[in-house]
Amino acid sequence: MVANNISGEVVLIFTGGTIGMSEKPDAGGVVPDDNFNKLLSEITPDDKDIKIRPVLWSDVPSPHMSPEMMLKLAHDVDSYLSEDQVLGAVILHGTDLMAETAYALDLTVNSPKPVILTGAMRYFNESGYDGIRNLVDAVRVCLLPPPKGTDVIIQMADKLFAAKNAIKSSSLNVDPFIGQNTGRIGFIAGESVILTRADSYRRPRFSFPVTGVSKNVHLVGCHPGMNSTILEKLLETDVKGIVLEGFGAGNTPPELVVGIEKCIEAGVLVILCTRCVEGGVWPIYAYPGGAANLKQKGVITAGGLSALKATLLLQLLIGSNCPIDQIKTIFAEESV
């Protein structure tokens, strides 16, 4: 592994995921299997001036990662990156929520040093295991290094994606991610890392500390003929924010509008996303339930931000007591 004549440490943080799992017949399938040390033996850099510092942070499947865990991970990453000798961090993570954890880190890690997430789609004792290659490549990307302050990066199957735009589009393919609307930001060719696009100086993202996560934010997916029952039930709780996943350019069934209006009247923030992978929300249609109609009523549009990421963003902002006007401004910036 070429280290470009630099010296220091790469912090390797293991959170869990398929990359560390094995098939266990007694368990009836694939489960966590304490394979972190076996992975470590595969990635010693050739350059004697580069050290790998292993951190066994957790060993959980990524669907078990809560927003609170994501925020804790971000704070821990910031702490490691604050050390002068640390060049960057590589995080091993399950792919189901890798894009969402990466986005949470992108929002909350203040250090401009590189943060790379990777994992595997094949488990440790499966034929065609892809974990070692992805791990070695992630360390290589970390040592590039990317432009100072660039997005948190996902590296899988020789491709690099910005955290904000990465979406897991395949549940089984070893090349599972796409870059929503923007494509990849780079790729790996042999021993080289080629950046095709990278936004410099994005971090820190906020002018205030991200201190908490609101549990009173809910994601509601729309379906044909949907009425306002779910929204009205949520209003009976201490709901603070609702993210709607609509159709097309951000459009919803007409019978949902009454519930949306009640939420806004009650001071509940309503964010509008789309289930479409490309294009995002555009306030074009002014018919009842159309994005233009809802925006006029006070709904906040999320542009190309996925519903899961919009929910995470709103949880973090409300949990950090961010003022409503500032939340609107941040969503406007993130929606681009």
Helices and strands as residue ranges (DSSP letters): E 8-14, G 18-20, E 21-24, G 25-27, E 29-32, H 36-40, E 50-56, G 62-64, H 67-81, E 86-92, H 98-108, E 115-118, H 131-142, E 153-156, E 159-162, E 166-168, E 177-179, E 186-189, E 192-195, E 217-221, H 229-235, E 241-246, G 254-256, H 257-265, E 269-274, H 291-296, E 300-301, H 307-319, H 324-334
